[in-house]
Amino acid sequence: MAAATKDAAHPNGQDVVYWIAPENGAAKSDTEHVFHLCAAVSPLKDKTVNSGSVTEAYAQNAIRITKQIEMEQKQCGFTAAAAAAPVAPAPAPAPAQ
C-alpha cells in the first residue's frame, strides 16, 4: 500500500485507504468490497466512503486492495514511477578459484 501512494509530499507513502461504507450504519458490510488509494477514484463516485487503516478496512469487509492500481494512481495524483521503483540487481557471483 505504501509503495502505491508515494508522492512528493509523502515519499514513504501513506497508510490510509478508502472503501464503500457499510449500509445503514452497520459495523461491517454484508458484501465484500475492495479498498482504494483515495476517495476521488471513479469506483467510489456517488458512494458513502469510509477511510482509515487497512486493518479498519478489513474489519468492515473491505478485504483487498483494488486491482486498478495504475488507474487510481493517476486519478489520485500518485506517480506510478515512484510506486514501481526499480529493484537493484543481485551482485555477480564471485569467480571460481
DSSP file with accessible surface (Angstrom, degrees, kcal/mol):
  #  RESIDUE AA STRUCTURE BP1 BP2  ACC     N-H-->O    O-->H-N    N-H-->O    O-->H-N    TCO  KAPPA ALPHA  PHI   PSI    X-CA   Y-CA   Z-CA
    1    1 A M     >        0   0   61      0, 0.0     4,-0.8     0, 0.0     3,-0.3   0.000 360.0 360.0 360.0 -46.6    0.0    0.0    0.0
    2    2 A A  T >4  +     0   0   48      1,-0.2     3,-0.9     2,-0.2    12,-0.2   0.900 360.0  54.2 -60.2 -39.6    2.7    2.5    0.9
    3    3 A A  G >4 S+     0   0   47      1,-0.2     3,-0.8     2,-0.2    -1,-0.2   0.865 106.8  51.6 -64.0 -33.4    4.5    1.9   -2.4
    4    4 A A  G 34 S+     0   0   12     -3,-0.3    -1,-0.2     1,-0.2    -2,-0.2   0.661 108.7  51.6 -78.5 -13.9    1.4    2.8   -4.4
    5    5 A T  G << S+     0   0    1     -3,-0.9     2,-0.2    -4,-0.8    -1,-0.2   0.071  76.1 131.2-115.0  25.9    0.8    6.0   -2.5
    6    6 A K    <   +     0   0   60     -3,-0.8    73,-1.0    73,-0.2     2,-0.3  -0.565  21.9 146.3 -78.2 140.4    4.1    7.7   -2.8
    7    7 A D  B >   -A   10   0A  42      3,-1.1     3,-0.6    -2,-0.2     6,-0.2  -0.910  63.8 -80.2-155.1-177.3    4.3   11.3   -4.0
    8    8 A A  T 3  S+     0   0  107     -2,-0.3    70,-0.0     1,-0.3    -2,-0.0   0.877 130.3  44.7 -59.9 -38.2    6.4   14.4   -3.4
    9    9 A A  T 3  S+     0   0   77      1,-0.3    -1,-0.3     2,-0.1    -3,-0.1   0.712 124.6  34.3 -78.4 -20.1    4.6   15.2   -0.1
   10   10 A H  B X   +A    7   0A  74     -3,-0.6     3,-2.2     1,-0.1    -3,-1.1  -0.612  63.9 168.8-134.8  71.8    4.7   11.6    1.1
   11   11 A P  T 3  S+     0   0   84      0, 0.0    -1,-0.1     0, 0.0    -5,-0.1   0.735  83.6  46.8 -62.8 -19.5    7.9   10.0   -0.1
   12   12 A N  T 3  S-     0   0  139      1,-0.3    -6,-0.1    -7,-0.1    -7,-0.1   0.304 116.0-116.9-100.4   7.5    7.3    6.9    2.1
   13   13 A G    <   -     0   0   17     -3,-2.2    -1,-0.3    -6,-0.2     2,-0.3  -0.232  31.5 -79.9  83.6-179.4    3.7    6.5    1.0
   14   14 A Q        -     0   0   51    -13,-0.3     2,-0.2   -12,-0.2    -9,-0.1  -0.913  14.7-143.4-124.9 152.9    0.5    6.8    3.1
   15   15 A D        +     0   0  115     -2,-0.3     2,-0.4     2,-0.0    39,-0.1  -0.401  68.6 102.4-110.1  51.8   -1.2    4.4    5.5
   16   16 A V        -     0   0   47     -2,-0.2     2,-0.3    37,-0.1    37,-0.2  -1.000  43.8-179.1-136.0 133.4   -4.8    5.4    4.6
   17   17 A V  E     -B   52   0B   0     35,-3.0    35,-1.9    -2,-0.4     2,-0.4  -0.854  15.4-140.2-126.3 167.0   -7.2    3.6    2.4
   18   18 A Y  E     +BC  51  36B  52     18,-1.7    18,-3.0    -2,-0.3     2,-0.3  -0.973  24.1 163.9-132.2 139.0  -10.8    4.3    1.2
   19   19 A W  E     -B   50   0B   4     31,-2.2    31,-2.9    -2,-0.4     2,-0.3  -0.964  46.3 -79.8-150.3 164.6  -13.7    1.9    0.9
   20   20 A I  E     -B   49   0B  39     14,-0.5    29,-0.2    -2,-0.3     9,-0.1  -0.527  54.2-120.3 -69.9 128.1  -17.5    1.9    0.5
   21   21 A A        -     0   0   11     27,-2.9    27,-0.2    -2,-0.3    -1,-0.1  -0.347  31.3 -95.5 -69.1 147.9  -19.1    2.3    3.9
   22   22 A P    >   -     0   0   13      0, 0.0     3,-0.8     0, 0.0    -1,-0.1  -0.305  50.4-101.5 -59.0 147.9  -21.4   -0.4    5.3
   23   23 A E  G >  S+     0   0  157      1,-0.2     3,-1.9     2,-0.2     5,-0.1  -0.392  94.2   8.2 -75.2 150.3  -25.0    0.4    4.7
   24   24 A N  G 3  S-     0   0  164      1,-0.3    -1,-0.2    -2,-0.1     0, 0.0   0.779 128.0 -63.3  55.5  31.6  -27.4    1.8    7.3
   25   25 A G  G <  S+     0   0   76     -3,-0.8    -1,-0.3     1,-0.2    -2,-0.2   0.648  87.3 161.9  73.4  14.1  -24.6    2.4    9.8
   26   26 A A    <   -     0   0   50     -3,-1.9    -1,-0.2     1,-0.1     3,-0.1  -0.245  46.4-128.5 -64.3 156.7  -23.7   -1.2   10.2
   27   27 A A  S    S+     0   0   87      1,-0.2     2,-0.3     2,-0.0    -1,-0.1   0.769  92.1  22.5 -75.6 -25.9  -20.3   -2.1   11.6
   28   28 A K  S    S-     0   0  117     -5,-0.1    -1,-0.2    -7,-0.1    33,-0.2  -0.999  83.1-114.2-145.8 138.5  -19.5   -4.4    8.7
   29   29 A S        -     0   0    9     31,-1.5     4,-0.1    -2,-0.3    -8,-0.0  -0.436  13.2-142.4 -69.2 144.5  -20.7   -4.7    5.1
   30   30 A D  S    S+     0   0  169     -2,-0.1     2,-0.4     2,-0.1    -1,-0.1   0.801  89.5  59.8 -71.8 -30.5  -22.6   -7.8    4.2
   31   31 A T  S    S-     0   0   94      1,-0.0     2,-0.1    -3,-0.0    -2,-0.1  -0.810  93.4-113.7-101.8 139.5  -20.9   -7.7    0.8
   32   32 A E        -     0   0  126     -2,-0.4     2,-0.3    30,-0.1    30,-0.2  -0.467  38.9-176.4 -69.0 140.8  -17.1   -7.9    0.3
   33   33 A H  E     -d   62   0C  46     28,-2.5    30,-2.1    -2,-0.1    31,-0.6  -0.803  20.5-124.0-126.6 172.1  -15.5   -4.7   -1.0
   34   34 A V  E     -d   64   0C  33     -2,-0.3   -14,-0.5    28,-0.2     2,-0.3  -0.770  24.1-123.3-110.5 162.8  -12.1   -3.6   -2.1
   35   35 A F  E     -d   65   0C  10     29,-2.6    31,-2.0    -2,-0.3     2,-0.2  -0.759  24.1-148.5-107.7 159.4  -10.2   -0.6   -0.7
   36   36 A H  B     -C   18   0B   9    -18,-3.0   -18,-1.7    -2,-0.3     3,-0.1  -0.734  23.5-115.1-126.5 168.4   -8.8    2.2   -2.8
   37   37 A L  S    S-     0   0    4     -2,-0.2     2,-0.3   -20,-0.2   -21,-0.1   0.742  93.9  -2.5 -79.1 -28.2   -5.9    4.7   -2.9
   38   38 A a    >   -     0   0   19    -20,-0.1     3,-0.9     1,-0.0    -1,-0.2  -0.978  68.9-110.1-156.0 167.2   -8.0    7.9   -2.4
   39   39 A A  T 3  S+     0   0   51     -2,-0.3     5,-0.1     1,-0.2    -1,-0.0   0.685 106.7  68.9 -75.9 -16.4  -11.7    9.0   -2.1
   40   40 A A  T 3   +     0   0   81     32,-0.1    -1,-0.2     5,-0.1     2,-0.1   0.369  69.8 120.4 -88.4   6.9  -11.7   10.7   -5.5
   41   41 A V  S X  S-     0   0    1     -3,-0.9     3,-1.6     1,-0.1     4,-0.4  -0.396  73.5-116.2 -74.0 151.0  -11.4    7.5   -7.7
   42   42 A S  G >  S+     0   0   65      1,-0.3     3,-1.5     2,-0.2    -1,-0.1   0.837 110.0  61.9 -58.4 -37.0  -14.2    6.7  -10.1
   43   43 A P  G 3  S+     0   0   44      0, 0.0    -1,-0.3     0, 0.0    -3,-0.0   0.757 106.7  47.6 -63.2 -19.1  -15.4    3.5   -8.4
   44   44 A L  G X  S+     0   0    4     -3,-1.6     3,-1.9    -5,-0.1    -2,-0.2   0.452  81.0 130.5 -98.5  -0.2  -16.2    5.5   -5.3
   45   45 A K  T <  S+     0   0  140     -3,-1.5     3,-0.1    -4,-0.4    -5,-0.1  -0.275  81.6   3.8 -58.6 133.9  -18.1    8.2   -7.1
   46   46 A D  T 3  S+     0   0  150      1,-0.2     2,-0.3     3,-0.0    -1,-0.3   0.714 107.8 117.9  63.3  23.6  -21.5    8.9   -5.5
   47   47 A K  S <  S-     0   0  109     -3,-1.9     2,-0.6   -27,-0.0    -1,-0.2  -0.829  74.6-109.6-113.5 155.8  -20.9    6.4   -2.7
   48   48 A T        -     0   0  110     -2,-0.3   -27,-2.9   -27,-0.2     2,-0.4  -0.792  46.6-159.4 -81.7 123.5  -20.6    6.9    1.0
   49   49 A V  E     -B   20   0B  44     -2,-0.6     2,-0.3   -29,-0.2   -29,-0.2  -0.887  15.8-162.0-116.8 136.1  -16.9    6.4    1.7
   50   50 A N  E     -B   19   0B  51    -31,-2.9   -31,-2.2    -2,-0.4     2,-0.3  -0.785  10.5-161.2-104.3 157.6  -15.0    5.5    4.8
   51   51 A S  E     +B   18   0B  72     -2,-0.3     2,-0.3   -33,-0.2   -33,-0.2  -0.967  31.4  99.9-137.1 154.4  -11.3    6.0    5.3
   52   52 A G  E     -B   17   0B  12    -35,-1.9   -35,-3.0    -2,-0.3     2,-0.0  -0.980  67.0 -30.1 164.9-161.4   -8.8    4.6    7.7
   53   53 A S     >  -     0   0   28     -2,-0.3     4,-2.2   -37,-0.2     5,-0.1  -0.263  59.1-106.2 -77.0 167.0   -6.1    2.0    8.0
   54   54 A V  H  > S+     0   0   34      1,-0.2     4,-2.7     2,-0.2     5,-0.2   0.907 122.7  57.0 -59.6 -38.9   -6.0   -1.3    6.1
   55   55 A T  H  > S+     0   0  112      1,-0.2     4,-1.9     2,-0.2    -1,-0.2   0.917 106.9  47.7 -59.8 -42.4   -6.9   -3.0    9.4
   56   56 A E  H  > S+     0   0  105      2,-0.2     4,-1.0     1,-0.2    -1,-0.2   0.892 110.0  52.6 -66.2 -38.3  -10.0   -0.8    9.7
   57   57 A A  H ><>S+     0   0    0     -4,-2.2     5,-2.6     1,-0.2     3,-0.9   0.943 108.5  50.2 -62.1 -46.7  -11.0   -1.6    6.1
   58   58 A Y  H ><5S+     0   0  122     -4,-2.7     3,-1.8     1,-0.3    -1,-0.2   0.900 104.9  58.2 -57.2 -41.3  -10.7   -5.4    6.8
   59   59 A A  H 3<5S+     0   0   64     -4,-1.9    -1,-0.3     1,-0.3    -2,-0.2   0.784 107.6  47.1 -62.4 -25.3  -12.9   -5.0    9.8
   60   60 A Q  T <<5S-     0   0   45     -4,-1.0   -31,-1.5    -3,-0.9    -1,-0.3   0.190 127.2 -97.9-102.3  15.6  -15.7   -3.5    7.6
   61   61 A N  T < 5S+     0   0   21     -3,-1.8   -28,-2.5     1,-0.3     2,-0.9   0.706  80.3 136.0  76.9  24.3  -15.3   -6.3    5.0
   62   62 A A  E   < +d   33   0C   0     -5,-2.6    -1,-0.3   -30,-0.2   -28,-0.2  -0.893  32.5 178.9 -93.2 102.8  -13.1   -4.4    2.5
   63   63 A I  E     +     0   0C  54    -30,-2.1     2,-0.3    -2,-0.9   -29,-0.2   0.517  46.1   7.9 -97.4  -9.2  -10.9   -7.4    2.0
   64   64 A R  E    S-d   34   0C 100    -31,-0.6   -29,-2.6    -3,-0.1     2,-0.1  -0.990  77.3 -88.6-162.2 165.4   -8.2   -6.4   -0.5
   65   65 A I  E     -d   35   0C  51     -2,-0.3   -29,-0.2   -31,-0.2     4,-0.1  -0.438  56.2 -92.1 -76.4 151.6   -6.7   -3.5   -2.5
   66   66 A T        -     0   0    8    -31,-2.0     3,-0.2     1,-0.1    -1,-0.1  -0.200  20.8-135.9 -56.4 154.4   -8.2   -2.7   -5.9
   67   67 A K  S    S+     0   0  170      1,-0.2     2,-0.4    -3,-0.1     3,-0.3   0.468  94.4  79.8 -88.7  -3.3   -6.7   -4.3   -9.0
   68   68 A Q     >  +     0   0  100      1,-0.2     4,-2.5     2,-0.1     5,-0.2  -0.266  52.5 141.9 -99.2  48.0   -6.8   -1.0  -10.7
   69   69 A I  H  >  +     0   0   45     -2,-0.4     4,-2.8    -3,-0.2     5,-0.2   0.919  68.7  48.1 -57.4 -51.6   -3.7    0.5   -9.1
   70   70 A E  H  > S+     0   0  135     -3,-0.3     4,-1.8     1,-0.2    -1,-0.2   0.920 113.1  47.8 -61.3 -43.9   -2.3    2.3  -12.1
   71   71 A M  H  > S+     0   0   61      1,-0.2     4,-2.4     2,-0.2    -1,-0.2   0.943 114.5  46.8 -61.0 -45.0   -5.6    4.0  -12.9
   72   72 A E  H  X S+     0   0    0     -4,-2.5     4,-2.5     1,-0.2     6,-0.3   0.875 106.4  57.5 -68.8 -35.2   -6.1    5.0   -9.3
   73   73 A Q  H  X>S+     0   0    7     -4,-2.8     5,-2.3    -5,-0.2     4,-0.9   0.929 110.6  45.0 -58.8 -42.8   -2.6    6.3   -9.0
   74   74 A K  H ><5S+     0   0  161     -4,-1.8     3,-0.6    -5,-0.2    -2,-0.2   0.934 114.5  47.2 -65.3 -46.5   -3.3    8.7  -11.9
   75   75 A Q  H 3<5S+     0   0   80     -4,-2.4    -2,-0.2     1,-0.2    -1,-0.2   0.821 117.2  43.6 -66.8 -28.3   -6.7    9.7  -10.5
   76   76 A a  H 3<5S-     0   0   28     -4,-2.5    -1,-0.2    -5,-0.2    -2,-0.2   0.524 114.5-112.8 -94.0 -10.2   -5.3   10.3   -7.1
   77   77 A G  T <<5 +     0   0   52     -4,-0.9     2,-0.3    -3,-0.6    -3,-0.2   0.666  68.7 138.8  86.9  16.2   -2.1   12.1   -8.3
   78   78 A F      < -     0   0   16     -5,-2.3     2,-0.5    -6,-0.3    -1,-0.3  -0.729  54.5-119.6 -90.6 146.9    0.4    9.5   -7.2
   79   79 A T     >  -     0   0   75    -73,-1.0     4,-1.4    -2,-0.3     3,-0.3  -0.718   8.0-150.5 -90.9 129.7    3.2    8.8   -9.6
   80   80 A A  H  > S+     0   0   43     -2,-0.5     4,-2.0     1,-0.2    -1,-0.2   0.849  97.0  61.3 -63.4 -32.9    3.4    5.2  -10.9
   81   81 A A  H  4 S+     0   0   84      1,-0.2    -1,-0.2     2,-0.2    -2,-0.0   0.902 103.1  49.4 -63.6 -38.8    7.2    5.6  -11.3
   82   82 A A  H >4 S+     0   0   33     -3,-0.3     3,-0.7     1,-0.2    -1,-0.2   0.882 112.5  48.2 -68.4 -34.0    7.6    6.2   -7.5
   83   83 A A  H 3< S+     0   0   25     -4,-1.4     2,-0.3     1,-0.3    -1,-0.2   0.807 111.8  49.3 -76.2 -28.9    5.5    3.2   -6.8
   84   84 A A  T 3< S+     0   0   75     -4,-2.0    -1,-0.3    -5,-0.1    -2,-0.1  -0.342  78.2 172.4-107.1  51.4    7.4    0.9   -9.1
   85   85 A A    <   -     0   0   58     -3,-0.7    -3,-0.1    -2,-0.3    -4,-0.0  -0.336  39.7-103.2 -60.9 138.6   10.9    1.8   -8.0
   86   86 A P        -     0   0  127      0, 0.0     2,-0.4     0, 0.0    -1,-0.1  -0.291  28.8-126.1 -65.9 148.3   13.4   -0.5   -9.7
   87   87 A V        -     0   0  134     -3,-0.1     3,-0.1     1,-0.0    -3,-0.0  -0.795  28.1-111.8 -93.5 135.1   15.0   -3.3   -7.7
   88   88 A A        -     0   0   85     -2,-0.4    -1,-0.0     1,-0.1     2,-0.0  -0.411  37.6-109.4 -65.4 139.1   18.7   -3.4   -7.6
   89   89 A P        -     0   0  121      0, 0.0    -1,-0.1     0, 0.0     3,-0.1  -0.313  37.0 -98.0 -68.0 154.2   20.2   -6.4   -9.4
   90   90 A A        -     0   0   88      1,-0.1    -3,-0.0    -3,-0.1     0, 0.0  -0.402  48.1 -97.4 -67.7 145.8   21.8   -9.1   -7.4
   91   91 A P        -     0   0  122      0, 0.0    -1,-0.1     0, 0.0     3,-0.1  -0.338  44.1 -99.3 -64.5 149.2   25.6   -8.9   -7.2
   92   92 A A        -     0   0   89      1,-0.1     2,-0.0    -3,-0.1     0, 0.0  -0.382  45.0-100.7 -66.1 145.2   27.5  -11.1   -9.6
   93   93 A P        -     0   0  121      0, 0.0    -1,-0.1     0, 0.0     3,-0.1  -0.335  42.1 -99.2 -66.4 151.6   28.8  -14.3   -8.2
   94   94 A A        -     0   0   91      1,-0.1     3,-0.1    -3,-0.1     2,-0.0  -0.403  46.7 -97.4 -69.1 144.7   32.5  -14.4   -7.2
   95   95 A P        -     0   0  115      0, 0.0     2,-0.1     0, 0.0    -1,-0.1  -0.349  42.1-106.6 -64.2 145.0   34.8  -16.0   -9.7
   96   96 A A              0   0  105     -3,-0.1     0, 0.0     1,-0.1     0, 0.0  -0.431 360.0 360.0 -70.0 145.0   35.6  -19.7   -9.1
   97   97 A Q              0   0  238     -2,-0.1    -1,-0.1    -3,-0.1    -3,-0.0  -0.769 360.0 360.0-114.4 360.0   39.2  -20.3   -7.8
